[in-house]
Amino acid sequence: MTLNLTYGDLGDACAAAHALDLIGDRWSLIVVRELMFGPRTARDLESSVIGVSTDELKDRLQFLEHAGVVVETELGYITKTTAYALTPWGRELETILGALGRWAHGSSRFPVMSAGMTPSGVMVAMRTMVPAGSATTSEPISVAWELTDVRRPDADPQQFRLIWKGNDFDLAEGTLEDADVTIAGDSTAWTGVVFMGFPVDAAIAEAGLEVEGDRAALDRVLGLFANTLAEAS
């Protein structure tokens, strides 16, 4: 685990400075983002945290565990597999990620057109851009996604579902039978649609995105994010 002088070591007692000591290093918040939808193994994290080395990831996980942000856990009932999960306190960082994301939309250098988004990355961004109780639908809408990252062909697909009823906008990892609309394909292609206004038909034709079901329901979801982004800019 890397040991560096902290802001506290240098005499700064500010709470924000202490927070940066805990999560301000490269990779820390990105690891947190990838854990927002549930536990993941080190192998899964290495596949989704673009650019991190095995040693760097191990170092970050150890540090975050020591800080109380991440906890080691197990997956499976017969064959136990070591994984990492956010602690309840660590999950509170979703609010911070949302605030940072909305703040970034004011940057003259955003969006970063040469880069992409992981499945967890784009879905966390969607969830944090719509704070609880801030969006209302007159008719219930359900959406299911199966997203991959073309930059990481060995990584398993991730599945997500949205159930939007009234002002309850419930976006989580998991499957959903009989969704109004289903979307499958590359997470960066979906990012272009939901956050950059890239036409759905163009994403289907040019990026291989697959969309089945009620396009009107999808348009209402996309309209929500278009309005949210306009307010954030």
Secondary structure, DSSP 8 states (H G I E B T S, - for coil): ------TTTTT---HHHHHHHHH-STTHHHHHHHTTTS-B-HHHHHHHSTT--HHHHHHHHHHHHHHTSEEEEEE-SSS-EEEEEE-HHHHTHHHHHHHHHHHHTT-TT-S-TT----HHHHHHHHHHHS-TTS--EEEEEEEEEEEE-TT-TTS--EEEEEEEEETEEEEEES--TT-SEEEEEEHHHHHHHHHH---HHHHHHHH--EEEE-HHHHHHHHHHHHHHHHHH-
